[in-house]
Amino acid sequence: MSPAGRRAILAGAAGLLAAPALAQATPLRIVVPSAPGGPADVVARMLAETLRLGRPVVVENRTGAGLVAGTEVVARAAPDGNTLLVTTIGHAVNPAMGRLPYDTERDFAPVAHLANTALVLLVNNGFPATDLPGFLAALRARPGGYAYGSAGNGTAIHIAVELLKHQAGVQALHVPYRGTAPAMADLIAGHIQFMMDVVVTGAPHVQRGSVRAIAVTTRDRAALLPEVPTFAEQGMPEFEAYTWNVLLAPAQTPAPVIAQLNAAVNDALRAPELSGRMRALGYDPVLGSTPEGTGRFMAAEAAKWGGIVRAAGIRAAD
């Protein structure tokens, strides 16, 4: 063989050996379909800082259309494990609210269940009740006479109130806002009477005395508000609601890639570096989830909340 031929073969072999290293150097992009600083964004960024995959991990916020814009980016991405989605309960709610440019089940492959987060029922300081029985009695005494705020139609803090109305048989006027902050401002000012909020963002207002907490929505009390009883403790054992975060990949992502990502995520969540930070901020990390279990969880959530959305007639365009 000529020297030129040998050099060509060696160059080709070197290129093949270098290919895996180049692939490993490709950044992993985690898309968050909501604004920077929100609960999903915080979880995604903590995860990105802790994942050990041998390559950079970047978080990209793609907001718009109630999670739809960023979610569609991942639905259309190549199924190569390089683009993932950290999403919320809204992913399970949106199909019941109107047509979407993707299928929330068919176009995604579950990777891992990351965290759950309790909600808290808040009232303004002038509301004539300090506990759940008193709160429900006040609503029953004035059907539709009290207004509650939310971060927008179909958000967790909206549909949680709709679930409460459904189970308790009470009525109230929904006032949607463009985010939690303006709703909270109006609650504090007394322009609306109550709202649900994620414990992560609601607790500081309770601790400052700006609003009062009536009940938390999970089976156990929230670490950030240990003095606030649950709905179950106050006579509504059937009521449970929380928001959550899951990690999804585009459909058709190879099973070995999904398995590798799931293992890396679970390793990160088990480490005190991440789980301790999450708990300190009010998130409950989910340890040891599987892709299959995550898929079943999301299907159950879609069935539960889809029924509430349809019963309440909630539409994305409202």
ROZAKE-423350 format. One line per 2 residues: number of its first residue (from 1); their letters; for each residue x, z, y of C-alpha. Coordinates in pm, whole numbers, plus 50000, padded with zeros to 5 digits. Layout:
NUM	a	X,Z,Y | ...
end
This chain:
1	ms	50000,50000,50000 | 50130,49917,50343
3	pa	50218,50193,50593 | 49929,50076,50812
5	gr	49683,50114,50522 | 49804,50464,50443
7	ra	49768,50562,50809 | 49409,50431,50815
9	il	49313,50631,50502 | 49471,50948,50639
11	ag	49295,50902,50972 | 48960,50861,50795
13	aa	49015,51173,50584 | 49108,51371,50893
15	gl	48789,51256,51059 | 48581,51374,50762
17	la	48751,51712,50763 | 48690,51749,51135
19	ap	48319,51664,51114 | 48196,52009,51002
21	al	48398,52176,51276 | 48244,51945,51535
23	aq	47896,52018,51400 | 47961,52392,51420
25	at	48068,52350,51783 | 47730,52200,51877
27	pl	47545,52462,52085 | 47227,52609,51942
29	ri	46952,52567,52201 | 46673,52826,52206
31	vv	46379,52704,52415 | 46153,52965,52574
33	ps	45825,52810,52695 | 45770,53077,52960
35	ap	45938,53200,53275 | 46275,53376,53300
37	gg	46246,53753,53288 | 45927,53759,53082
39	pa	45901,53939,52747 | 45978,53629,52535
41	dv	46272,53539,52756 | 46418,53889,52728
43	va	46393,53880,52348 | 46546,53533,52331
45	rm	46841,53627,52549 | 46912,53948,52360
47	la	46903,53751,52036 | 47128,53478,52178
49	et	47389,53737,52274 | 47389,53890,51926
51	lr	47362,53595,51685 | 47680,53524,51491
53	lg	47671,53156,51402 | 48020,53047,51499
55	rp	47892,52836,51786 | 47748,52887,52136
57	vv	47382,52983,52174 | 47206,52890,52496
59	ve	46857,52981,52620 | 46655,52723,52811
61	nr	46331,52804,52991 | 46082,52515,52990
63	tg	45768,52641,53158 | 45430,52483,53222
65	ag	45081,52433,53083 | 45052,52772,52919
67	lv	45350,52738,52680 | 45268,52375,52600
69	ag	45550,52203,52790 | 45836,52393,52628
71	te	45671,52400,52289 | 45635,52022,52289
73	vv	46008,51987,52358 | 46084,52163,52029
75	ar	45809,51983,51838 | 45973,51651,51931
77	aa	46334,51767,51877 | 46549,51648,51589
79	pd	46504,51870,51280 | 46875,51951,51257
81	gn	46875,52323,51335 | 47015,52272,51684
83	tl	46691,52330,51878 | 46466,52632,51818
85	lv	46167,52794,51988 | 46106,53160,52070
87	tt	45734,53185,52132 | 45453,53435,52158
89	ig	45096,53505,52052 | 44993,53221,52283
91	ha	45122,52978,52019 | 44848,53103,51784
93	vn	44582,53112,52056 | 44630,52771,52218
95	pa	44477,52557,51938 | 44141,52728,51991
97	mg	44153,52664,52368 | 44172,52286,52367
99	rl	44362,51979,52248 | 44741,51999,52223
101	py	45006,51724,52206 | 45136,51879,51882
103	dt	45005,52070,51581 | 45108,52436,51591
105	er	45138,52454,51213 | 45229,52104,51097
107	df	45496,52037,51361 | 45693,52362,51321
109	ap	45886,52545,51051 | 45885,52927,51074
111	va	46231,53085,51082 | 46181,53457,51151
113	hl	45949,53718,51300 | 46151,53882,51577
115	an	45948,54159,51742 | 45609,54307,51821
117	ta	45517,54470,52151 | 45234,54711,52222
119	lv	44985,54662,52503 | 44839,54937,52719
121	ll	44497,54960,52883 | 44540,55049,53250
123	vn	44293,55146,53522 | 44336,55192,53895
125	ng	44359,55545,54026 | 44001,55536,54154
127	fp	43844,55447,53819 | 43592,55714,53705
129	at	43749,55782,53364 | 44069,55925,53219
131	dl	44023,55851,52848 | 43882,55578,52625
133	pg	43536,55732,52564 | 43493,55777,52939
135	fl	43619,55425,53006 | 43369,55270,52764
137	aa	43087,55486,52900 | 43163,55361,53251
139	lr	43151,54996,53138 | 42825,55052,52952
141	ar	42671,55216,53259 | 42748,54906,53470
143	pg	42743,54597,53244 | 42960,54332,53410
145	gy	43010,54559,53710 | 43382,54607,53664
147	ay	43650,54339,53691 | 43967,54310,53488
149	gs	44272,54099,53555 | 44500,53896,53332
151	ag	44806,53673,53354 | 44584,53373,53282
153	ng	44338,53239,53027 | 44439,53292,52667
155	ta	44728,53526,52740 | 44770,53833,52523
157	ih	44646,54065,52795 | 44334,53850,52836
159	ia	44232,53812,52474 | 44304,54178,52399
161	ve	44032,54273,52648 | 43800,54014,52493
163	ll	43861,54178,52153 | 43780,54516,52305
165	kh	43461,54381,52463 | 43361,54229,52130
167	qa	43425,54542,51923 | 43290,54795,52173
169	gv	42992,54589,52290 | 43079,54612,52660
171	qa	43087,54358,52942 | 43330,54301,53230
173	lh	43425,54023,53470 | 43749,53837,53396
175	vp	43974,53752,53692 | 44267,53531,53582
177	yr	44587,53535,53786 | 44900,53321,53784
179	gt	45106,53586,53608 | 45105,53959,53548
181	ap	45262,54064,53878 | 44977,53953,54110
183	am	44721,54102,53871 | 44907,54434,53874
185	ad	44927,54424,54254 | 44550,54387,54277
187	li	44496,54661,54020 | 44708,54901,54222
189	ag	44525,54800,54540 | 44186,54855,54376
191	hi	44067,54495,54396 | 44019,54492,54018
193	qf	43941,54797,53809 | 44139,54755,53488
195	mm	44369,54533,53284 | 44577,54525,52971
197	dv	44951,54492,53013 | 45253,54473,52788
199	vv	45398,54824,52761 | 45738,54686,52862
201	tg	45613,54596,53211 | 45321,54839,53243
203	ap	45506,55162,53168 | 45701,55178,53497
205	hv	45377,55161,53697 | 45229,55444,53489
207	qr	45542,55653,53528 | 45536,55605,53907
209	gs	45170,55709,53919 | 45056,55374,54059
211	vr	44798,55330,53780 | 44661,55538,53493
213	ai	44704,55461,53123 | 44397,55497,52901
215	av	44521,55390,52556 | 44788,55189,52375
217	tt	44680,54915,52139 | 44902,54967,51834
219	rd	44857,55200,51535 | 45137,55425,51657
221	ra	45204,55552,52006 | 45444,55354,52221
223	al	45794,55496,52266 | 45786,55416,52639
225	lp	45454,55601,52684 | 45458,55874,52419
227	ev	45197,56082,52601 | 44934,55804,52592
229	pt	44706,55815,52285 | 44613,55509,52082
231	fa	44272,55346,52052 | 44253,55479,51696
233	eq	44313,55835,51814 | 44025,55799,52059
235	gm	43758,55675,51822 | 43832,55304,51772
237	pe	44038,55285,51451 | 43947,54918,51401
239	fe	44105,54810,51730 | 44461,54679,51716
241	ay	44629,54424,51939 | 44985,54344,52032
243	tw	45192,54054,52141 | 45479,53922,51934
245	nv	45774,53688,51925 | 45871,53451,51647
247	ll	46148,53196,51603 | 46042,52844,51503
249	ap	46225,52521,51424 | 46096,52164,51427
251	aq	45913,52061,51109 | 46128,51896,50842
253	tp	46430,52110,50927 | 46612,52140,50591
255	ap	46539,52456,50393 | 46910,52554,50369
257	vi	46937,52540,50748 | 46623,52755,50786
259	aq	46763,53003,50533 | 47097,53024,50717
261	ln	46924,53084,51051 | 46691,53345,50901
263	aa	46984,53535,50750 | 47171,53531,51082
265	vn	46865,53654,51271 | 46803,53937,51026
267	da	47167,54041,51043 | 47141,54052,51422
269	lr	46816,54252,51420 | 46955,54509,51176
271	ap	47254,54574,51401 | 47207,54874,51634
273	el	47351,54658,51912 | 47029,54456,51918
275	sg	46762,54676,51758 | 46859,54973,51974
277	rm	46841,54766,52292 | 46504,54625,52191
279	ra	46352,54965,52118 | 46485,55106,52446
281	lg	46301,54830,52631 | 45974,54881,52442
283	yd	46002,54609,52176 | 45956,54687,51806
285	pv	46206,54472,51610 | 46081,54327,51282
287	lg	46348,54375,51017 | 46388,54158,50708
289	st	46125,53892,50778 | 46124,53571,50574
291	pe	46023,53220,50682 | 45730,53232,50438
293	gt	45614,53574,50560 | 45640,53462,50920
295	gr	45422,53162,50844 | 45157,53380,50680
297	fm	45162,53623,50973 | 45112,53344,51224
299	aa	44827,53193,51023 | 44650,53530,51015
301	ea	44698,53576,51389 | 44565,53227,51459
303	ak	44253,53303,51257 | 44197,53640,51424
305	wg	44250,53535,51783 | 44106,53187,51744
307	gi	43775,53347,51650 | 43781,53568,51959
309	vr	43872,53276,52186 | 43591,53059,52051
311	aa	43336,53342,52065 | 43426,53412,52429
313	gi	43426,53041,52519 | 43778,53054,52664
315	ra	43918,52716,52760 | 44262,52620,52886
317	ad	44116,52445,53191 | 43906,52744,53302
end
